[in-house]
Amino acid sequence: MNYKYNQDIESKLQVFEKYLRGKRYALPTIRQTRNYAGVYLAWLKSKGEQVDQVGYNKFSTFVFQLKQDESLNLTKRIILAVRHYYESLEIDKNPASGIHIRGGVRSILNDIVDFKELEELYDNYQILKGNIRLADISRFNHRRTTSARTKANQTR
């Protein structure tokens, strides 16, 4: 993504940056939010729209385009930046205020192991489990607790 803007957009972003600094955001957050608001302002300029004239439908067009071109997380961050931008303008209409994108589509892994392999794994697990004797487990636990007691006594 290119974050270089013309002079008109830069001047608007400088005012927005002052607003964010006044809200005491961290510098990396200010930089990121400023850049993402710039993406929106550049899009508006390319469509010949004014910030205060954008409604829900026009903003939805922007969001759909973002979702096609960018990742879901980046789209969410840009929407949040636009929401902050409109709050900084202190105008009544904020088209980003009602738009929230919920989680993405998650793919479920299919056919990782077919049924025959799963049965074989289960059968082999039973065999391995049967080879461990209770006496082996008891010896292991005894050694572990004895070692812990010895270390505790040495530190005193």
C-alpha positions as CSV (number, residue, x, y, z in Angstrom):
1,M,0.0,0.0,0.0
2,N,1.3,3.4,-0.9
3,Y,1.1,6.1,1.9
4,K,2.2,9.1,-0.2
5,Y,-0.6,11.6,-0.7
6,N,-1.0,14.9,-2.5
7,Q,-0.7,18.3,-0.6
8,D,-4.5,18.6,0.0
9,I,-4.7,15.1,1.6
10,E,-1.5,15.7,3.6
11,S,-2.9,18.9,5.1
12,K,-6.0,17.1,6.2
13,L,-3.9,14.3,7.7
14,Q,-1.8,16.8,9.6
15,V,-4.9,18.2,11.3
16,F,-6.0,14.6,12.0
17,E,-2.6,13.8,13.5
18,K,-2.9,16.7,15.9
19,Y,-6.3,15.4,17.0
20,L,-4.8,11.9,17.6
21,R,-1.9,13.4,19.6
22,G,-4.4,15.3,21.7
23,K,-6.1,12.0,22.4
24,R,-2.6,10.8,23.6
25,Y,-2.3,7.8,21.3
26,A,1.1,6.1,21.0
27,L,3.2,7.4,18.1
28,P,3.0,4.1,16.1
29,T,-0.8,4.1,16.5
30,I,-0.9,7.7,15.3
31,R,1.2,6.9,12.2
32,Q,-0.8,3.9,11.3
33,T,-4.2,5.5,11.9
34,R,-3.1,8.6,9.9
35,N,-1.9,6.4,7.0
36,Y,-5.1,4.4,6.9
37,A,-7.3,7.5,7.0
38,G,-5.2,8.7,4.1
39,V,-6.2,5.6,2.1
40,Y,-9.8,6.6,2.6
41,L,-9.2,10.2,1.6
42,A,-7.3,9.2,-1.5
43,W,-10.2,6.9,-2.5
44,L,-12.7,9.8,-2.0
45,K,-10.6,12.0,-4.1
46,S,-10.4,9.4,-6.9
47,K,-14.2,9.2,-6.8
48,G,-14.7,12.9,-6.7
49,E,-16.5,12.8,-3.3
50,Q,-16.4,15.2,-0.4
51,V,-15.9,13.8,3.2
52,D,-19.0,15.4,4.5
53,Q,-21.1,14.2,1.6
54,V,-20.4,10.5,2.0
55,G,-23.3,8.3,3.2
56,Y,-23.6,4.7,4.2
57,N,-24.0,3.4,0.6
58,K,-20.9,5.1,-0.7
59,F,-18.9,4.1,2.3
60,S,-20.1,0.5,1.9
61,T,-18.7,0.6,-1.7
62,F,-15.4,1.6,-0.2
63,V,-15.5,-1.3,2.3
64,F,-16.4,-3.9,-0.4
65,Q,-13.6,-2.7,-2.5
66,L,-11.2,-2.9,0.5
67,K,-12.4,-6.4,1.2
68,Q,-11.6,-7.5,-2.3
69,D,-8.1,-5.9,-2.4
70,E,-6.9,-6.2,1.2
71,S,-6.8,-8.7,4.0
72,L,-9.7,-8.7,6.5
73,N,-7.6,-7.4,9.4
74,L,-6.3,-4.5,7.3
75,T,-9.8,-3.7,6.2
76,K,-11.0,-3.6,9.8
77,R,-8.1,-1.3,10.8
78,I,-8.8,1.1,7.9
79,I,-12.5,1.3,8.9
80,L,-11.5,2.1,12.5
81,A,-9.2,4.8,11.3
82,V,-12.0,6.3,9.2
83,R,-14.3,6.2,12.2
84,H,-11.6,8.2,14.2
85,Y,-11.2,10.6,11.3
86,Y,-14.9,11.4,11.2
87,E,-14.9,11.8,15.0
88,S,-12.0,14.3,14.6
89,L,-14.1,16.4,12.2
90,E,-16.9,16.6,14.8
91,I,-19.7,16.4,12.2
92,D,-23.0,14.6,12.8
93,K,-22.7,12.1,9.9
94,N,-20.1,9.3,10.4
95,P,-20.7,6.6,7.8
96,A,-18.1,4.4,9.4
97,S,-19.8,4.3,12.8
98,G,-22.3,1.6,12.0
99,I,-20.0,-0.7,10.1
100,H,-18.4,-3.6,11.9
101,I,-16.9,-6.6,10.1
102,R,-17.0,-9.8,12.0
103,G,-14.5,-12.6,11.8
104,G,-13.4,-14.1,8.5
105,V,-14.2,-17.4,6.8
106,R,-12.2,-20.2,8.3
107,S,-11.4,-23.3,6.4
108,I,-11.8,-26.6,8.0
109,L,-9.2,-29.2,7.2
110,N,-10.8,-32.2,5.6
111,D,-9.4,-35.7,5.0
112,I,-6.3,-35.2,7.1
113,V,-6.4,-38.9,8.0
114,D,-8.8,-41.3,6.4
115,F,-10.8,-43.7,8.5
116,K,-8.5,-46.7,7.9
117,E,-5.4,-44.8,9.1
118,L,-7.3,-43.5,12.1
119,E,-8.3,-47.1,13.1
120,E,-4.6,-48.1,12.7
121,L,-3.4,-45.3,14.9
122,Y,-6.0,-46.2,17.5
123,D,-5.0,-49.8,17.5
124,N,-1.3,-49.0,17.7
125,Y,-1.9,-46.6,20.6
126,Q,-3.6,-49.4,22.5
127,I,-0.6,-51.6,22.0
128,L,1.8,-49.0,23.2
129,K,-0.3,-48.1,26.1
130,G,-0.4,-51.8,27.2
131,N,3.4,-52.0,27.1
132,I,3.8,-49.4,29.9
133,R,3.7,-51.2,33.2
134,L,2.4,-49.8,36.4
135,A,5.8,-50.5,38.0
136,D,7.5,-48.3,35.4
137,I,5.2,-45.4,36.2
138,S,5.6,-45.8,39.9
139,R,9.5,-45.8,39.6
140,F,9.3,-42.6,37.5
141,N,7.1,-40.8,40.0
142,H,9.3,-41.9,42.9
143,R,12.5,-40.6,41.2
144,R,10.8,-37.3,40.4
145,T,9.6,-36.6,43.9
146,T,12.9,-37.8,45.5
147,S,14.8,-35.5,43.1
148,A,12.6,-32.5,44.0
149,R,13.0,-33.2,47.8
150,T,16.8,-33.4,47.4
151,K,16.9,-30.0,45.6
152,A,14.7,-28.4,48.2
153,N,17.0,-29.6,51.0
154,Q,20.1,-28.4,49.2
155,T,18.8,-24.9,48.9
156,R,18.2,-24.5,52.7
